[in-house]
Amino acid sequence: MNTTQGLRLRIYLGEADHLEGAPLHQALVTAARQAGLAGCTVWRGVESFGASRALHTAKVLRLSEDLPLVVECVDTPENIHAFADQAARLLRAAACGGLATLEPVSMAVFPPAS
């Protein structure tokens, strides 16, 4: 298996975060796709808290409309760094707080069978 060095960008936000009336996570995925990144996935969490210390949870007795989301993108370090700047602009435009992490990863690409 051939691997190459990559970088993973994780952006932590909430379902209630919007940009121009649309969910912010959708704007991030669309921007990642347009930037040609290798991949981008949105993960929904069941419980979290952030800088505000407010608890967001999916517990039955306390249904939240602001569950935690993680937008995770993987590509080459150069492409991720370029996209991270664009993602930061989107977060600022949405006027919401956010946290992002960058982590080195080993990537192996498996093309579809022909």
C-alpha positions in Angstrom: 0.0 0.0 0.0 1.4 3.4 -1.0 0.9 6.2 1.4 1.5 9.9 1.2 1.7 12.6 3.8 -1.5 14.5 4.3 -3.1 16.9 6.7 -6.5 16.7 8.4 -8.5 19.8 9.2 -11.2 19.5 11.8 -13.6 22.4 12.3 -15.8 22.3 15.4 -19.1 24.2 15.2 -22.8 23.7 16.0 -25.9 22.9 14.0 -27.3 26.4 14.7 -24.4 28.1 13.0 -25.6 29.6 9.7 -24.2 31.8 6.9 -26.6 33.8 4.8 -29.6 31.7 5.9 -28.0 28.3 5.2 -26.3 25.9 7.5 -22.6 26.8 7.9 -21.5 23.2 7.6 -23.0 23.1 4.1 -21.1 26.2 3.1 -17.9 24.6 4.3 -18.5 21.4 2.5 -19.4 23.2 -0.7 -16.3 25.4 -0.4 -14.1 22.3 0.2 -15.5 20.6 -2.9 -15.0 23.7 -5.0 -11.4 23.9 -3.7 -10.9 20.4 -5.0 -10.0 18.8 -1.7 -9.6 15.0 -1.6 -12.5 14.6 0.9 -14.7 16.4 3.4 -17.2 14.8 5.9 -19.6 16.3 8.5 -19.9 14.4 11.7 -22.8 15.0 14.2 -22.0 14.6 17.9 -24.3 13.6 20.7 -23.0 15.9 23.4 -20.4 18.7 23.7 -19.5 22.0 25.3 -17.2 24.7 24.0 -15.8 28.1 25.1 -19.1 29.3 26.4 -19.3 26.1 28.6 -23.0 25.6 27.5 -23.8 22.0 27.2 -25.3 20.7 23.9 -26.9 17.3 24.1 -29.1 14.9 22.2 -30.6 13.4 25.4 -34.3 12.6 25.0 -35.4 14.9 27.9 -33.2 17.7 26.6 -33.4 17.8 22.9 -31.0 20.3 21.4 -31.4 22.1 18.1 -27.7 23.0 18.3 -25.9 19.6 18.4 -22.2 19.6 17.8 -20.8 19.2 14.3 -17.3 18.5 13.1 -16.4 19.2 9.5 -13.4 17.1 8.7 -11.3 17.6 5.5 -8.2 15.7 4.3 -5.8 16.5 1.6 -2.2 17.6 1.0 -0.7 20.0 3.6 -0.6 22.8 0.9 -4.3 22.3 -0.1 -5.5 22.1 3.5 -3.6 25.3 4.6 -5.1 27.2 1.6 -8.6 25.9 2.5 -8.1 26.6 6.2 -7.8 30.3 5.3 -11.0 30.2 3.3 -12.8 28.3 6.1 -11.7 31.0 8.6 -13.2 33.6 6.4 -16.5 31.7 6.3 -16.6 31.4 10.1 -15.9 35.1 10.5 -18.7 35.9 8.0 -21.1 33.7 9.9 -20.1 35.6 13.1 -19.9 32.4 15.1 -17.2 31.1 17.2 -15.3 28.1 16.1 -12.3 25.9 16.8 -10.1 24.2 14.2 -7.3 21.6 14.6 -4.7 20.5 12.1 -3.2 17.0 12.3 -0.7 15.2 10.1 -2.1 12.0 8.6 -0.8 9.2 6.3 -3.1 9.0 3.3 -3.7 5.9 1.1 -6.0 6.4 -1.9 -7.9 3.4 -3.1 -9.3 4.0 -6.6 -12.5 2.3 -7.6 -12.3 -1.1 -9.3 -12.5 -0.9 -13.1 
